[in-house]
Amino acid sequence: MDRLARRIAGLLHVHEIEGMRGLWSYSRGHPSVRLAILDGRVEFTHPCLANAHVMPVDLGGSRLQKSVSSMTHATAIASLLFSKGSGSVQGVGPNCTGLSADIYSFDRSFVPHQCSETLLAYAINKSLEFKADIINISAGFDMQSCNASSLLRTALNRCAEQGTLVVASVSNTGSEINSIPACLPGVLAVGSLDAQGAPSKFSSFHPAIAKRGILAPGEGLLCAAPGGAFAARSGTSYAAAIVSGVASVLLSVARGYQTLLSAIQVGEMLVSTALACQDSENGGRCLAGRLNIEAALRKIVAGERYGRGFV
């Protein structure tokens, strides 16, 4: 199937994202860069992930506490990040080291995609123990106000202190609403772009994240699915994974050039180089702008540095 036919079918391959091939000409990631995904249970036996460098992180708990969480979402996210190309799904940073923590398996009510702020904070701290450079959270809690627990805020502060970049998706309500943890200080918030490069209709927004949020492709992305299958997925979750993957490869490039950059500094670079939207298409939905891989890569190669932390 050629590129035009794939777009008509509503499919987008990672390698078709603007700037991706140029980034890969420098690196496809390095094992020293650790990217944690806090999500559901991953189907590690999927052909896309059979040879990937992804390690499960046990969050503990008794067998009575644990339920079986859905593999669909987490397997798709993992494939976008770490797949080595099996089945036409190519991960953004296949040579990076992945950490996978199932944060949805502790809900006794068996309601899918439920995770308390306490468990999320614990998973973040656990990721820091494993020396994660980047933490991808393709999930959140929709709230009218951004009031998070002190445990979660403390965990995010630890990330900022250690230079760890936290990437979180906004919600898929398409409205102006807070999404925790995306709305919290120190987090790079990510919304979705459609096939034409406009903000996806389902991508949420809020003034609180306007200066530290970016948009990335999030519609029709070809991903792995449970049972060795493949499927097109859409949502801000998948856009966040793209940004996390790009950040991991940029950090790999920086380390290759022996540039002393933290992951959170790479995140700041992605925000500062984002392509701003026109006022007529914005209305707050574009946040700081669209992901601009080429501009961020140029700054990395030039050895530029930024401060640390988001506000």
C-alpha positions as CSV (number, residue, x, y, z in Angstrom):
1,M,0.0,0.0,0.0
2,D,1.6,3.3,-1.1
3,R,1.6,6.5,1.1
4,L,-1.5,8.0,-0.6
5,A,-3.5,4.8,-0.2
6,R,-2.5,4.6,3.5
7,R,-3.7,8.2,4.1
8,I,-7.0,7.5,2.3
9,A,-7.4,4.5,4.6
10,G,-6.7,6.7,7.6
11,L,-3.3,5.2,8.4
12,L,-0.2,7.1,9.4
13,H,3.2,5.4,9.9
14,V,5.7,6.9,12.3
15,H,8.3,7.2,9.5
16,E,5.8,9.5,7.6
17,I,5.8,12.1,10.4
18,E,7.6,15.3,9.2
19,G,11.2,15.4,10.4
20,M,11.4,11.8,11.6
21,R,13.7,10.5,8.9
22,G,16.1,13.4,9.4
23,L,16.1,12.6,13.2
24,W,16.8,8.9,12.5
25,S,19.7,9.8,10.2
26,Y,21.4,10.8,13.5
27,S,20.1,8.2,15.8
28,R,17.3,5.7,16.5
29,G,17.9,6.0,20.2
30,H,20.6,4.7,22.6
31,P,20.3,2.1,25.3
32,S,21.6,4.6,27.9
33,V,18.4,6.6,27.5
34,R,15.6,5.1,29.6
35,L,11.9,5.8,28.8
36,A,9.2,4.7,31.2
37,I,5.6,4.1,30.1
38,L,3.1,4.2,32.9
39,D,0.1,2.5,31.3
40,G,-1.6,-0.9,31.2
41,R,-0.2,-4.3,30.7
42,V,1.9,-4.7,27.5
43,E,1.8,-7.8,25.3
44,F,5.5,-8.4,25.2
45,T,5.1,-11.5,23.0
46,H,3.8,-9.3,20.1
47,P,6.1,-9.6,17.1
48,C,6.7,-5.8,17.3
49,L,8.0,-6.0,20.8
50,A,9.6,-9.5,21.0
51,N,13.1,-8.0,20.5
52,A,12.5,-4.6,22.0
53,H,14.6,-3.4,25.0
54,V,11.6,-3.0,27.4
55,M,11.6,-4.2,31.0
56,P,8.5,-4.7,33.1
57,V,8.6,-2.8,36.4
58,D,6.7,-4.6,39.2
59,L,4.8,-2.1,41.4
60,G,4.3,-4.7,44.1
61,G,1.0,-5.5,45.7
62,S,-0.6,-8.8,46.5
63,R,-2.4,-11.1,44.1
64,L,-5.7,-10.2,45.7
65,Q,-5.1,-6.5,44.9
66,K,-4.2,-7.1,41.2
67,S,-6.7,-7.4,38.5
68,V,-6.0,-8.0,34.8
69,S,-5.7,-4.7,33.0
70,S,-6.4,-4.2,29.3
71,M,-3.5,-4.7,26.9
72,T,-4.9,-2.8,24.0
73,H,-3.8,0.7,25.0
74,A,-0.4,-0.1,26.5
75,T,0.6,-2.4,23.7
76,A,-0.1,0.3,21.1
77,I,1.9,2.9,23.1
78,A,4.8,0.5,23.5
79,S,4.9,-0.3,19.8
80,L,4.9,3.4,18.9
81,L,8.0,3.8,21.1
82,F,10.0,0.6,20.9
83,S,9.0,-1.5,17.9
84,K,11.9,-2.4,15.7
85,G,9.8,-2.5,12.5
86,S,7.9,-5.8,12.5
87,G,4.5,-5.7,10.8
88,S,5.1,-2.1,9.4
89,V,5.0,-0.6,12.9
90,Q,8.2,1.3,13.5
91,G,8.9,2.7,17.0
92,V,10.2,6.2,17.3
93,G,13.2,5.2,19.6
94,P,13.6,1.5,19.1
95,N,17.1,1.4,20.5
96,C,16.3,3.2,23.7
97,T,15.7,1.2,26.9
98,G,12.0,0.9,27.9
99,L,10.5,0.5,31.3
100,S,6.8,-0.5,31.6
101,A,4.7,-0.2,34.7
102,D,1.1,-1.4,34.7
103,I,-0.8,1.3,36.7
104,Y,-4.2,-0.1,35.9
105,S,-4.0,-3.5,37.5
106,F,-4.8,-2.5,41.1
107,D,-8.5,-1.5,40.8
108,R,-10.7,-4.0,42.5
109,S,-13.8,-2.7,40.8
110,F,-12.4,-4.0,37.5
111,V,-13.2,-0.7,35.8
112,P,-10.7,-0.3,33.0
113,H,-8.2,2.6,32.9
114,Q,-8.7,3.6,36.6
115,C,-5.6,4.6,38.5
116,S,-5.5,6.6,41.7
117,E,-3.2,9.6,42.1
118,T,-1.4,7.8,44.9
119,L,-0.5,4.8,42.7
120,L,0.5,7.2,39.8
121,A,2.8,9.0,42.2
122,Y,4.2,5.7,43.4
123,A,4.8,4.6,39.8
124,I,6.6,7.9,39.0
125,N,8.9,7.4,42.1
126,K,9.5,3.8,41.1
127,S,10.5,5.0,37.6
128,L,13.0,7.4,39.1
129,E,14.5,4.4,41.1
130,F,15.1,2.8,37.7
131,K,16.8,6.0,36.5
132,A,14.2,6.9,33.9
133,D,15.1,9.9,31.8
134,I,11.6,10.3,30.4
135,I,8.2,9.2,31.8
136,N,5.3,8.9,29.4
137,I,1.8,9.1,30.9
138,S,-0.8,8.7,28.2
139,A,-3.6,9.0,30.7
140,G,-5.1,11.5,33.1
141,F,-8.0,12.7,35.3
142,D,-10.3,15.4,33.9
143,M,-10.9,18.1,36.5
144,Q,-12.4,21.5,36.5
145,S,-9.5,22.7,38.6
146,C,-6.0,21.4,38.7
147,N,-5.9,20.2,42.3
148,A,-3.6,17.3,42.6
149,S,-2.6,15.4,45.7
150,S,0.6,16.4,47.6
151,L,2.0,13.0,46.8
152,L,1.7,13.4,43.1
153,R,3.1,17.0,43.2
154,T,6.0,15.8,45.3
155,A,6.8,13.0,42.8
156,L,6.7,15.5,39.9
157,N,9.0,17.9,41.8
158,R,11.5,15.0,42.2
159,C,11.4,14.5,38.5
160,A,12.2,18.2,37.9
161,E,15.0,18.1,40.5
162,Q,16.6,15.1,38.7
163,G,16.1,16.4,35.2
164,T,13.6,13.7,34.3
165,L,11.0,14.8,31.6
166,V,7.4,13.9,32.3
167,V,5.2,13.9,29.2
168,A,1.4,13.6,29.6
169,S,-1.5,13.6,27.3
170,V,-4.3,16.1,27.6
171,S,-7.8,14.5,27.5
172,N,-10.0,13.7,24.5
173,T,-13.0,15.8,25.4
174,G,-12.3,18.4,22.8
175,S,-13.1,21.1,25.4
176,E,-11.3,23.5,27.7
177,I,-10.6,21.4,30.7
178,N,-7.8,20.5,33.1
179,S,-6.3,17.1,32.9
180,I,-4.1,15.8,35.7
181,P,-1.1,15.4,35.4
182,A,-0.8,17.3,32.1
183,C,-2.0,20.5,33.9
184,L,0.6,20.3,36.6
185,P,3.8,22.4,36.7
186,G,6.8,20.6,35.4
187,V,4.9,18.4,32.9
188,L,5.1,18.7,29.1
189,A,1.4,18.5,28.0
190,V,0.6,17.0,24.6
191,G,-2.4,17.3,22.4
192,S,-3.2,15.8,19.0
193,L,-3.0,16.9,15.4
194,D,-5.1,15.6,12.6
195,A,-3.9,14.5,9.1
196,Q,-4.0,18.1,7.8
197,G,-1.9,19.4,10.7
198,A,-4.8,21.1,12.5
199,P,-5.7,20.5,16.2
200,S,-7.8,17.3,16.4
201,K,-11.4,18.0,17.3
202,F,-11.1,15.7,20.3
203,S,-7.9,17.3,21.7
204,S,-8.6,19.2,24.9
205,F,-6.9,22.5,25.9
206,H,-6.5,24.9,28.8
207,P,-4.8,28.3,29.4
208,A,-2.8,26.7,32.2
209,I,-0.8,24.5,29.7
210,A,-0.7,26.9,26.8
211,K,2.9,27.8,27.2
212,R,4.2,24.3,27.9
213,G,2.1,22.1,25.7
214,I,2.5,21.1,22.1
215,L,0.6,19.2,19.5
216,A,1.8,16.1,17.6
217,P,0.3,13.6,15.2
218,G,-2.4,11.6,17.0
219,E,-4.9,10.4,14.4
220,G,-4.8,7.1,12.5
221,L,-1.4,5.9,13.8
222,L,-0.7,2.3,12.9
223,C,0.1,0.4,16.2
224,A,0.4,-3.1,17.5
225,A,-2.8,-4.7,19.0
226,P,-3.2,-7.7,21.3
227,G,-3.0,-11.1,19.7
228,G,-0.2,-10.2,17.3
229,A,-2.6,-7.9,15.4
230,F,-2.3,-4.3,14.1
231,A,-4.8,-1.4,14.2
232,A,-5.1,2.3,13.6
233,R,-5.4,4.3,16.8
234,S,-6.3,7.9,17.4
235,G,-6.1,10.0,20.6
236,T,-3.9,12.4,22.6
237,S,-2.4,9.3,24.2
238,Y,-0.7,8.4,21.0
239,A,0.5,11.9,20.3
240,A,2.1,12.0,23.7
241,A,4.0,8.8,22.9
242,I,5.3,10.4,19.7
243,V,6.6,13.3,21.7
244,S,8.2,11.1,24.3
245,G,9.9,9.0,21.6
246,V,11.2,12.1,19.8
247,A,12.5,13.4,23.1
248,S,14.3,10.1,23.8
249,V,16.0,10.1,20.4
250,L,17.0,13.8,20.8
251,L,18.5,13.0,24.2
252,S,20.4,10.1,22.5
253,V,21.8,12.5,19.9
254,A,22.8,15.0,22.6
255,R,24.7,12.3,24.4
256,G,26.4,11.2,21.2
257,Y,27.6,14.7,20.8
258,Q,28.6,14.7,24.5
259,T,26.3,17.7,25.2
260,L,25.3,17.8,28.8
261,L,21.6,18.1,28.5
262,S,18.9,16.7,30.8
263,A,15.8,15.2,29.4
264,I,13.7,18.1,30.8
265,Q,16.0,20.5,28.9
266,V,15.2,18.6,25.7
267,G,11.5,19.0,26.6
268,E,12.0,22.7,26.9
269,M,13.7,22.7,23.5
270,L,10.7,21.0,21.9
271,V,8.3,23.6,23.3
272,S,10.5,26.6,22.3
273,T,10.9,25.3,18.7
274,A,7.2,24.4,18.3
275,L,5.6,25.9,15.2
276,A,3.0,28.4,16.4
277,C,-0.5,28.3,14.8
278,Q,-2.2,31.2,13.1
279,D,-4.6,33.2,15.3
280,S,-7.4,32.1,13.0
281,E,-6.9,28.4,13.8
282,N,-5.8,28.7,17.3
283,G,-8.3,29.8,19.9
284,G,-6.1,28.2,22.5
285,R,-6.4,24.8,21.0
286,C,-2.8,24.8,19.5
287,L,-1.1,25.3,22.9
288,A,2.5,26.5,22.2
289,G,2.4,25.0,18.7
290,R,3.1,22.0,16.6
291,L,6.0,19.5,17.1
292,N,8.9,20.7,15.0
293,I,11.5,17.9,15.0
294,E,13.9,19.5,12.5
295,A,14.2,22.7,14.5
296,A,14.8,20.9,17.8
297,L,17.4,18.6,16.2
298,R,19.3,21.6,14.8
299,K,19.6,23.1,18.3
300,I,20.8,19.8,19.7
301,V,23.4,19.4,17.0
302,A,24.5,23.0,17.5
303,G,25.1,22.2,21.2
304,E,22.6,24.7,22.5
305,R,21.3,24.4,26.1
306,Y,18.3,25.6,28.0
307,G,17.4,26.1,31.6
308,R,15.5,23.5,33.5
309,G,11.9,23.0,34.4
310,F,8.5,24.2,33.2
311,V,6.1,26.6,34.9
